[in-house]
Amino acid sequence: MNLEDLPEEPEERCPAERREEEAAKVLERMWAHRSRRAFEEEDLPQKDLEDCVAAAQRASTSSFLQPYSVVVVRDPERKRRVYELCSQQQMILDAPVFLALCVDFHRAEKACRDQGKELAPIDLETLLIGCIDTSLFAQNLLLAAEAMGYGGCFVGAARNHPLELARVLGLPPKVFVLFGLVLGRPCDDPMPMPRLPLEAVLHREQYDLESVSAHLDAFDAQMRAFARRLNRELQARGAKKVNEDRGFRDRLAFRLSTEKRPSPRDRIESCLKNMGFLAEGEG
Ligand SMILES: Cc1cc2nc3c(=O)[nH]c(=O)nc-3n(C[C@H](O)[C@H](O)[C@H](O)COP(=O)(O)O)c2cc1C
């Protein structure tokens, strides 16, 4: 390739109508995030999707590996099969697109083989790299979509049946769906979910062990107040109310304690091994 054939500088490739750089706009956009789970029937044009994916690709990537791919599912029949494998979440059927965000080491394996080499076993560190980079790419993608007036919600349930989902999407070995993302023109208006107090996540110089209980107390109270406010809204709409007694501690224990409900995702490690990850080395 000649030097003059190289693609233009990234700033020049960013579509002119999207070149708005003020920090305030970016922060405002980030603050406006809510997971959106209901959508207009309107399609999401391929050009807009491509702009989102190209912007997402600007995310930092470990050692410049770019170990991810995204499979876009629009076909209603295939989307229905994805829906069946992802806890039958209605938003998957209703959104015009389902994106499967994949950790992808197939490309790396091909690159090694092309040079007469073998890809080393994908150990935990390499898997972490894949998950980190795919997540950075995915969050950038959602942010770009939100900036264009779309909305969406990630779908962790895409890890419920990894092997079956890989078959539906035609994934080669060493590629798996880390999570999904439904995208479209949103038509719901969910209340913004609160977040932990800043001081709970921002530590100065060293981890502040002393304050953990106080932050949990504060956020427990905030979550209960949030549930009361949410219930006023749900009641007005005649919708089912949420439990007002459940605080943040309850939520953490529900998902993470030894008493958590069994989940298909408990088998994720053996599924990953089946898909070419976390294989034992030769020695
Ligand atoms: C990796 C990941 C997987 C998620 N999976 C699901 C899911 O399967 N279903 C769902 O309704 N929401 C899912 N969510 C959305 C979270 O529930 C949501 O981000 C969280 O409750 C905070 O709400 P907010 O995004 O509106 O601020 C997921 C979020 C992430 C980051």
The ligand as an SDF file (V2000), in Angstrom:
LIG
                    3D

 31 33  0  0  0  0  0  0  0  0999 V2000
  -22.9520   -6.4040   30.8920 C   0  0  0  0  0  0  0  0  0  0  0  0
  -24.3820   -5.9980   31.2080 C   0  0  0  0  0  0  0  0  0  0  0  0
  -25.4020   -6.9110   31.0360 C   0  0  0  0  0  0  0  0  0  0  0  0
  -26.7310   -6.5290   31.2510 C   0  0  0  0  0  0  0  0  0  0  0  0
  -27.7280   -7.4430   31.0310 N   0  0  0  0  0  0  0  0  0  0  0  0
  -29.0160   -7.0710   31.1350 C   0  0  0  0  0  0  0  0  0  0  0  0
  -30.0490   -7.9790   30.7840 C   0  0  0  0  0  0  0  0  0  0  0  0
  -29.8040   -9.1420   30.3920 O   0  0  0  0  0  0  0  0  0  0  0  0
  -31.3370   -7.5350   30.8830 N   0  0  0  0  0  0  0  0  0  0  0  0
  -31.6400   -6.2730   31.2940 C   0  0  0  0  0  0  0  0  0  0  0  0
  -32.8190   -5.9390   31.3470 O   0  0  0  0  0  0  0  0  0  0  0  0
  -30.6760   -5.3870   31.6300 N   0  0  0  0  0  0  0  0  0  0  0  0
  -29.3770   -5.7460   31.5560 C   0  0  0  0  0  0  0  0  0  0  0  0
  -28.3650   -4.8450   31.8410 N   0  0  0  0  0  0  0  0  0  0  0  0
  -28.7050   -3.4590   32.2080 C   0  0  0  0  0  0  0  0  0  0  0  0
  -28.5460   -3.1770   33.7060 C   0  0  0  0  0  0  0  0  0  0  0  0
  -29.5960   -3.7970   34.4070 O   0  0  0  0  0  0  0  0  0  0  0  0
  -28.5710   -1.6470   33.8960 C   0  0  0  0  0  0  0  0  0  0  0  0
  -27.4560   -1.0860   33.2430 O   0  0  0  0  0  0  0  0  0  0  0  0
  -28.5020   -1.2730   35.3860 C   0  0  0  0  0  0  0  0  0  0  0  0
  -29.6650   -1.7050   36.0690 O   0  0  0  0  0  0  0  0  0  0  0  0
  -28.3920    0.2590   35.5590 C   0  0  0  0  0  0  0  0  0  0  0  0
  -29.4650    0.9090   34.8870 O   0  0  0  0  0  0  0  0  0  0  0  0
  -29.1970    2.0080   33.7690 P   0  0  0  0  0  0  0  0  0  0  0  0
  -28.3510    1.3850   32.6930 O   0  0  0  0  0  0  0  0  0  0  0  0
  -30.5630    2.4030   33.2710 O   0  0  0  0  0  0  0  0  0  0  0  0
  -28.5050    3.1580   34.4400 O   0  0  0  0  0  0  0  0  0  0  0  0
  -27.0440   -5.2120   31.6940 C   0  0  0  0  0  0  0  0  0  0  0  0
  -25.9780   -4.3040   31.8950 C   0  0  0  0  0  0  0  0  0  0  0  0
  -24.6790   -4.6870   31.6620 C   0  0  0  0  0  0  0  0  0  0  0  0
  -23.5600   -3.6870   31.8740 C   0  0  0  0  0  0  0  0  0  0  0  0
  1  2  1  0
  2  3  1  0
  2 30  2  0
  3  4  2  0
  4  5  1  0
  4 28  1  0
  5  6  2  0
  6  7  1  0
  6 13  1  0
  7  8  2  0
  7  9  1  0
  9 10  1  0
 10 11  2  0
 10 12  1  0
 12 13  2  0
 13 14  1  0
 14 15  1  0
 14 28  1  0
 15 16  1  0
 16 17  1  0
 16 18  1  0
 18 19  1  0
 18 20  1  0
 20 21  1  0
 20 22  1  0
 22 23  1  0
 23 24  1  0
 24 25  2  0
 24 26  1  0
 24 27  1  0
 28 29  2  0
 29 30  1  0
 30 31  1  0
M  END
$$$$
